[in-house]
Amino acid sequence: MPQEQQLVRGLGLLDSTMLVAGSMIGSGIFIVSADIARQVGAPGWLLAVWIITGLLTLMGALSYGELAAMMPQAGGQYVYLREAYSPLWGFLYGWTLFLVIQTGTIAAVGVGFARYLGALWPAISETNYFIAPVALGSRYAISLSTAQMMGIAMILFLTWMNTRGLRTGKLVQNVFTVAKIGALLGLILLGLTLGWNAEAVAANFSDLWTPRGTLQEVGPGITAMVSSFGLLVAICVAQTNSLFSADAWNNVTFTAGEVKDPRRNLPLSLALGTGIVIGLYVLANVAYLVTLPFEAIQQVPGDRVAAATADVILPGAGGIIMALVFLVSTFGCNNGLILSGARASYAMARDRLFFRAVSTLNRHQVPAWGLIVQGLWASFLILPRTIKQGEGGAITYGNLYGDLLTYVISAALIFYILTMSGIFVLRRKRPDADRPYRAFGYPAVPLLYILCAGVILAALLRYQTAVTWPGLLIILTGVPVYFLWRAPSGLPAGLESERQA
C-alpha cells in the first residue's frame, strides 16, 4: 500500500513572515484613508484609527502565537475554534471563510488588480463587456467585462501556480512582498521629503483634533462633529476600513503544517510580519498628511489617496507609478491569500466536513483540489453585480462580493473574539498541554483585545445594523451544512486532522 503523502515543512521564518506581511498589504492602505477621513473628520483621529488598528492587530498576533505554537497543524483558526469549543464552531468559521471571507477578498483583490491594469491598458474596463449585464430581478445582475475577465484570469493563474508546489508559491510570495514593502517604504520616504507641503503640514498638524471638511454619517444623524459619543461611534465604524486593510495576518496559521520549527517560527512570524506592516501603515498616513491638506484627502477622486500623494511628489507620473505599485501589491496579496486559504479547506476536508477530494494532496504535496475549488468559487463571485439607481434614474453596477465583505466584517470580529477567548478556554481545558510560547501579557493583553473588539462590534450592531445582520445570517447558513456533511459514523469530526499533527 503506497504511503500517504504529507504536507512538506518548507516555510522558514523569512517565508512565514513574508506570508504574514504579503497577505496583509493589498489595496486598502492606498485608498481607505479617504473614507476614514470622512468618518472621523480630523487628522489626529485619522492617525488614531490606524494606531488603534495597529495595537489590536499586534495584540491579536502576540496572543495567537500561543495557539499556533500549541497546535501547529494545517487549518489555523479553524483548528483553534474546533479544539476550544466544538467541531461545529470550527466549521462555522471555516465555512464563512470559504464562502465569503477568503474567497470574497480574493475576488475583490483580483478585480482591484484589473482596475489598475486598466489605467495602463484602457481595454481592461468594467464597462467594456463580453457579456453586458443581464438583470436577475431588480437588485442583481450578472455580467462579464474585460476587467472581470482579467480578475478571473489572475485568480486562476495564481491558483494553477500554487498547485505546482510550495516552493513555487513561496518564491512568488517572497519576491512580491519584498517589492511592495519596498514600494510602500519608497512612497513614505518620498512623501516625507519631496512631497513635504508646508501649507498642508501647518493646516493638518497645527490643529489635529477638530473635525472639519466633509463628514460622513456613521449612524442615523450621527457624525464625528455631533458629540464625543458621535466621535467614538465614528472611530468604531472607521475600524471596518482599517481592520480590513490590516486583516489576513492570521493566514500564516492556515499553513502551520508546512512551517519549519512551527513552535518557534509561527509566533515570531506573526509578531514580525504584523509589526512591519502596521509600522508602514501608520507612516504612510503621516506621508499623506504632510503632502495633502486634510480636506483634499476627504475628497480625492476615487479615494485614491496614495495616487494623489504620488502625483504631488512626481507630477504627471505619480498615477502611473502608483498603478504599477498597486499591481505588484495586489498580485502578491492574492498569492498569499490563495496559498493559505486552501489549507483551511484541506483541514476541514480531513475532518470530513468538506468535499472529500479536498483532503488529498497532489504529487507536489499541496492540496490541489482545495486550491481549485477555492479558485473557482472566488472566480464565480466576480460575476454577480448589484444594481444601483442613481440620480435621474441612471443605473450603475456594483459588485456583489463588495456587499458580502461588508456584511462579514462583523462576523470576522466575532470569530476573532471567540478565538482570543479560546486561549482562556484551553488554559482551563488543557492546563498541562505543551505551550512553547505563551500569550504576551496574558491575561491582560488578550482581555484588552476582547474588550476593544467587543466595543467595535457593539457599535457596528447598533449603528450599522443593515450591513451587520446579514453577516450573522451567512454564519448561520453553515449550521445545516455542518450536519449534512458531518460523518455519520467512524471517527468523530476532528480526529482525522489531529492524527496528522
N, C-alpha and C positions, 0 to 999 in steps of 0.2 A: 504494500500500500504506500503510495507516494506521501512524503512528509508534507504537511500543510504549510503553505507559505506564511511567513510572518512579516510584519512591518519592520523596516530597517531603521535602526537608530543612526541616522545620518545627519542630524541637525546639531551642530555645535553651538556654543554660546553666541558667536557672531551671527550665525544663521538665525537663531531664535530671536535675537534682538532685532535683526533686520525684519523679521516677520512681524514682530510687535509694531515697530515703527512704520513699516511699509503698509500694513493693514490700516493703521490709524490715519496716515496722511493721504487723503483723497482729494476731493474738490471743496469740502466745506470751508477750510481755512481761507480760501481765496474769495469766498462770496458771502458767508453767513454773517459777517460782522456788520454789513449794511442793515440787515433785518434786526440784529441785536441792537444796533444804534437807534433804530426807530422805536424799539420796545422800551429801552431804559433811558434814552434821551440825553445822556451826558457822557463825556469822555472817560471820566473816572469810573462810572458804572459799567461802561463797556469793558474796561480793563478788569474790573471787579468780577464780572461774569466769567471771564476767561480764567481768572485766578481761582475762583470757586470751582470751576470745572476741573482745573488742574489739580487742586487739592483733593477733590472727590476721586478723580482718576488715580492719583498716586495712592490714596488711602485704599482704594479698591485693589490696585495691583499688589501693594505690600501685604494686604490681607489674603488675597487669592493665593499668594505664594505658598501658604501653609497647606491649602487643599491640593495644589498642584504637586508639591513635593510628597505629600502623603499618598496621593493616588495618581501616579504618573502613567495613566492609561489614555489611549485614544478616546476622545469624546469630551474631555474637559468638563465644562459646566453641566452638561447632561449627566455625567457620572456623579458629580458632587451632589446634585439635587436628588438623584436616584438613591444615593447612599445615605444622605442626611434625612430624607423624608420617605420616599417610596418610589418604585418604578413609574407610577403614574405621573408624579411631579417631574421626574426626569424626562418622560416622554412629552409632556405638555410643553416643556422648554424646547426640546429637540424638534417637535412638530412645528411650533411657532417659528423657530429658527429656519427650518427648511421652507415653510410655506411663505414667509414674508421677510423676516429679519435679514437673513443672509442672502437669499435669492433676490429679494426686492432691492437690497443695497447693490448687489452685483448688476442688476438691471439698470439702476439709476446711474451707477458709475460708467456702465457701458454707453448709455445714451449721452452722458456728460462728455465722454471721450469723443463721441461722434459730433456733438455740437461744436466743440473747439476745433476739431478737424475741419469742420465746415468753414471756420474763419480763414483757413488756409486753402481750402478746396471747396468753393461755393456750391458745387454739385451735391455735396453732402448737406442736406437740409431737411428739417422736419415738415416742410411744405412741398418738397419735391417727391411725389408719390409714385410708387409702383402700383399700389392699390390705395385709392382715395378712401377716406373714412366712410365706413358703412355703419349706419346707425343701428344700435341694438337697444331700441327703446328711446326714451327722451334724455337719458343721462349718460349713456355709454355708447361707444363706437369701437370699431376695430380698423386698423389701417396698417400699411407698410410703406414707410417713407425711406428715402436713401439713408437718413440718419438712423432710423430704426434698424435698417438692414446692416449698417456699419456696426451698431452696438451689438447686434446678434453675432455678426462675424467675429468681433473682438472676443466675445464670451466663448464662442465655440473654438476659436483658435487657442485661447489660453487653456480651455478645458482639454483639448487634444494634447497640448504641450505638456500638461501636468500628468497625463496618462503615460508619458514616456519615462516616468521615474522621478523619484525625489530629487536626484542630483540636478536634473534639468529645471525643475520648479524652483529649487532654492537658488540656482545660479541666476535665473531671471529676477527673482526677488531681491537678491543682494545687489545686483547691478542697478536696477531701477530705484531701489530705496536709497542707495548712496547718491545717485544722480539727483533725486528730488530733495533729499536733505541738503545737498549742495546748492541746488537752485533756490530753495527757500531761505537758506542762510545768505546766499548772494542778494536776494531781494531785501532782506533785513539790513545787511551792511550798506548796500547802495542807498536804501531809503534813509538810513541814519546819517549818511554823508552827502551824496549828490542830491538826494531828494529833500534835504532839510529845508523847510519852508518857514522862515521866521514868523510870518503872519499867522500861519496855521499853528505853530508851536505856542505863540502868545495867546491865541484865541482858545486853544484846546486845554493848555496846561495852567493858564492863569486862573481859570475857574473850572475845576474838574467835575464838580458835583451838581451844578444847577442844570435841570432839564431844559433843553432848547430844541428848536427846529421842528421837524415833522415827527409827531408821536403817533404810535400805533396803539389802538385799544387792545388790551390784554385780557379783557373781560367786559361784560356789558357796562359801558360808561366808565370803565376804569383805565387810566393811563398812569404812567410814572409821575406825572405832574400833579395828579389829584391830591395825593397824600403820601405819608410814609408807608401806609399799608399798600397803596397802589404801586409804589416803587418796589416793595417786597414781592408782590404778585408778578410784576414785570420781570424782576430778576429770576424768579422761579420759572416763568414761561420762557424766558430767553434761554434757559438751560436746555430746552429741547433742541435748539440750534447748536450750541457749543458742545453739549454732551454727545450729540450725534456725530459731530465733526471729530470728536476725540474717541469715538467708540471703536470697537473691534480690537481693542488692546488684549482682550481675553482670548482671541482666536488662537494664539500660540498653544493654549492648553488643549485645544482640539487635537493638536499634533503631538501630544505628550508621549505617545507610543513610539515616536520617531526621534525624540530628543536624546542626545548622548548625556549620560550622567544627569538625568532629569531632576533628581532631588536637589542638585546644586544649580543647574543651568536654568530651570524654569523660573524659580523665584528671582534669580539675577536678571534674566532677560526681561521679565515683567517690569522690574524696577528701572533698569537701564533704558529700555525702549520707551516706556511712558515718560520718564524723566526728560529724555532728549526731546520728544515731540512736544510736551507741554511747555518746555522752555522756549522752543521755536515758535509755538503758537502765541504765547504772550508777547514775545519780542516782535513778531510780525504785526501785531496790533499796535504796538508802540511805533513801528515804522509807518503804519497807515496814518497814525495821529500826528506824526511830525511832518508828514508830506501833504495831507489833505485836511482842510477845515472839516469840523465835525458834521456840519450841515451838508457838505459835499459827500461825505461817507453815507449819510442817510439817503441821499438822492441819486447816487451813482447809477447810471443806466445798467439794467440787468443785474444789479447788485455786484458787479464785477469790481470789487474794491482793489484787489491785487493788480488787475489790469490798469485801473485808473492810477494807482501808485506808480506802476512801471512807466506809464505814459508821462508822468511828471519827471521821472528820473531820466528817461530816454525818449524825448518827444518824437512821436511818429513811429517809433519801433517797439514801444512798450507792449502794445497789444499783441503783436506777432510773437514777441519773446514770451509773453505770458501764455499764449496759446500753446507754444511748444512745451513750456513748463507744465501746463495743465495736462497735455497729452502724456508726458512722462509720468506724472503723478498718478493719473487715473489708470494707466496701463499697469504700473507697479502695484497699485492698491488692489485692483481686481485680481491680479495674480495671487496675492496673499489671501484674499477672500475665497477664491476658488480652491486654492490648495488646501486651506484649513477647513472650510465648511464641509467638504466631503468626508472628512474624518469623523465628524459628529454623526453624520448619517450612517457611516460604517459601524460606529459603536452601537447605534440603535438597532441596526440590522443584525449585529452579533447577538443582541438580546432578543432577537425575533420580534422586533417592534417596527420593522420597516421592510421594504422589499428584500426578499432573500438574496437576490443576486448582488445586492449592495454589500453584503457581508463577505464577499470574496475579493481576493487580490489578483491582479493580473501578473504576467511574467516579469514585470518591472517592480513587483511588490508594492504596488499602490492600489487603492480602491477605485479602479477604473469605472465600474458601474456607478459608484457613488458620485464620481465626477460627472459622468454622462447624465444621470438623472437630474442632478443639480443644474447642470448647464442647460438642459432642455427646458426645465421649468423656469429658470431665470430668463431665458430667451423668450418663452411664451409671455411672461409678464411685461415684456416690452410692447407687445402688440395692442392690448386694450387701451382705449383713450377715454377720458372723461370729457363730456360736452359742457361747455360753459357759454351762457348767453351774456354777451357784452352790451355796451350802450348801443341803442339804435337797432337792437335785435341781431347784431353781428355775432356769429358763432366762432368760438375759438376752442382749441382742443388741448386738454392737459394729459397727464399720464396717470393711469390707474395706480402704478406702483408708488407714485409720489403720495397719493392719498393713503395707501396701505402703510407706508413707512411712517407717516404722521400718526396713524392710528396705533401702531405698535410701539411707539416711543414709551408710552406709559406702561405697556406690557413688559418691555425690556427692563424698565426700572423695577417692576415687581419681581422679576426673576433675579436681578442683581441683589435686591434686598433679601430675598429668600436665600440666595447663595451665601451672602455675608452672614446671615443668621445661622446658616448651616455650620459655620465654624464653631459656634457655641453648642449646637446640637450634637455635633460629632465629638466635641471635647467631653460631653456627658456620656454619649453612647459608646464611644471607643476611647476611654481615657488612657489605655495602655498602647494605643497604636503608635507606630514609629512616625515621628514628626521631625524630619531632618531640619526643617525650617518652621519656626513658629511666627504667627502673625505679628508684625511690628506694632508695638504699642498696645497689645491685647490687654484688657478688653476695651480700652478707651477708643482706639482708632476705629475698629470695626463698628462699635456702637455709634460713634460720631457719624460714620458713613451712613448707617441705617437711619439715623435721625435726620440728617440733611436730605437724603434721597426721599425719605418719607414726607418731609415738608414739601419738596418739589412735586411729588406725586399727588399729595393732597390738593395743592394749588391747581394742578392740571385737571384733577377730577372735578374740582369746584368751578373753575373759571374757563376751562377748555373742554367742557363736557362733551360737546358734539363730536370732537375728534379723539376722545378718550374711551368712551364706552365701546365703540366698535372694536378696539384692540382687545378688550376683555372678551368680546364675543369670538374673536379669532382664536384666542386661547381655548375657549370652551368647545370649539369645534373638534378639538383633539380628544375630548373625553370619549365620545362614541367610537372614534377611530382607534383609540387605545384598546378598548375592549374587543373590537373586531379583530385587531392584529395580535392581541396577546396569545401566546402559545397555550392551546387548550390542555396540553399535558407535557410531561417531561420536566426539564429544568425550569424553575421559576425565572421570569424575566430578570436579567441582571447577572445571572451566574455565568453565562457564556463569556461575556467580556471580562468578568472578574478572573476567570480561569486563565486568561492570557496575560494578566498583569505581570 
